[in-house]
Amino acid sequence: MVSLFVCLFAALAPLAAGQALAAQRYTPTLQPCPADAVLIREVGPDACSQPLGAEEAQYIAARRSQVLPHAWATYALNVQQSSPTPLPLYVNAILNGSLGLTALPNLGIATSGGGLRAGLFGAGVLSVLDGRNQSSVQAGIGGLLQAAQYLSGLSGGSWLVSSLSQADFPMLPDLIFGTQQAGAGDDSYGGWITPIDILQPGSDQNVTSALLEVMVIEVRSKFLAGFPVSVTDVWGRSLARHFVNGTTAANFFNSSLAHGAGVTLSAVANVSTFRAYEQPFPIIIANSLVERPNGSVAFTVPGNIVPLVNPIYEFNVYETGSFDPALGAFTPTKFLGSPNSSLCASGFDQLSFVQGASSNLFNGQNTSADALAHSAIGPIIEALEQVTPQQGLRRDSALLPNPFHGLSPDTYVDTNTAVLSLVDGGEDGETTPFQPLLVKARGLDTIIALDAPADTSDNFADGSSLIATQARARLLNASYAFPPVPETQAEFLAQNLTRRPTFFGCESTPESGEPLVIYIANGGAPLGQAPVTNSPTVKLAYTDDEVQAVLNQVFDIATQGIPVQAPGSEGLGKDPEWASCLACAVVDRARRRLGIEREGVCASCLARYCWS
């Protein structure tokens, strides 16, 4: 393929002219910073006093006052209409707002990594939680998506979270299949276009190579404007054709279109449902590769690349940075890439670049120069080196000019690093993005965790992500609190905790600050079905029929609860009390704040679903 790239780049100039739109929109620009621009907001290392950014705080306050009361009341009605057993009075009182806004649950949802498999699994569960889905309403679960304050994602989960936000928060089947267009003209949204492979999009190698050349040319102008580029930029341009406005199946290979170039994360603030506070606040995370001084060590989960104490960077609509105590600082997302405090960049925060950074696993192939050259990204890196020569920078990770250069020299390991090297948010073992939802300033007391990595030999979850998060919370116990979970994967599997919903933290004390975690994992096929949700992570194309089969099975996974003996049948069926049990868990922290004892179906439900 390398020789093919050499030949193709002979035609670089005329092709670049034909792709001016994508290249122009992808290229960041520099201009004098606004007079009121503040490029660094330090929040300090003390988690108890760290403040949210003003814009995020305003969004959450407006969502809590204008949107959530109706959302929770609607969800309560859905549960009541489906429940065979009356809920305790306190559940309805909390959810319908009769006890006031401060009594409402504080809910976040985390969607895991695991490639397109995880993206589809997460989308399937979010569809079950969606109050616009009548099947979910009838199951008594629909409405929790509308009631969540935050939605975090990494890797495949980041594709889901970011595409959902920028496409104006459509229903999940519309998001995936593109049946409800967002945008207009060449900027319309055509769905995930899953039949076309994300990494190998062509019908043959020549077509794939030609499209890769197109994407390399699209990012070259960014380099010419003075910004670093890497394989992540090219990877992101491929992701854009699936998860960002501007591509349909009909125009996928049309190189004259922008294909999502110019759509930035900060521009989500202009989307109508975001302006109306109708979306959960989206957060994407990435890990960092750090060159540690000789002799220094950091704990790394066996089998993973990134140490648990490395900074976890979060990207949101307004800010990018880390609440980790080693850094405790943020910069405006719209000004990412700025070289100094007087010259501001705009357009660096391409949504596809953020998606690529959160899902960049390519550094794992860089075990040697020969291994990298013969890997799937070897030809891409070779092509980049021909047209974007750079010295002293990694090509295998996302490159971000470090806005925090020089900060916290005693604790921040990247303080002397001019360009950050960012990689997949799960490379430290935490494939479910709990960290931003554990930030004390966000005040979340309940987290729904959707976990779909390929931990086992048959590509199911085994609890590794929760074990890693527990380990990190112990290392950073002054900043983050996480409920107790089993210490080993063997315990998760032996107790079937990945094969049915499990609640963690039911008996945590108020002093611990630990949220209640509602764990829904891709741990096995439900109700005796043949599994269809456990494709390998490297599978990056699904037919529409395959996608629909996954969504159908995920619906059963998310609505089965702990299977019980089905009346009149020898087999197991869905727990008829699952919707009630879920509601009991969602309000349990609010119940505790109010000093109310568990009772009725809530007492029996939590006895069955809680792990201790």
Salt bridges, closest charged atoms under 4 A:
GLU56 OE2 - ARG442 NE 2.76
ASP130 OD2 - ARG132 NH2 2.97
ASP187 OD1 - ARG25 NH1 3.34
GLU218 OE1 - ARG237 NE 2.82
GLU218 OE2 - ARG241 NH2 2.79
ASP233 OD1 - LYS222 NZ 2.68
GLU291 OE2 - ARG394 NH1 3.79
GLU314 OE2 - ARG442 NH2 2.62
GLU319 OE2 - ARG41 NE 2.66
ASP324 OD2 - ARG472 NH2 2.48
ASP370 OD1 - HIS374 ND1 3.30
ASP396 OD2 - ARG394 NH2 2.77
GLU430 OE1 - ARG472 NE 3.73
ASP445 OD2 - ARG593 NH1 2.49
GLU487 OE2 - ARG474 NH2 2.69
GLU507 OE2 - ARG598 NH1 2.87
GLU546 OE1 - LYS539 NZ 3.50
ASP556 OD1 - LYS574 NZ 2.86
ASP575 OD2 - ARG608 NH1 3.02
GLU577 OE1 - ARG608 NH2 3.35
ASP588 OD1 - ARG591 NE 2.86
ASP588 OD2 - ARG598 NH2 2.85
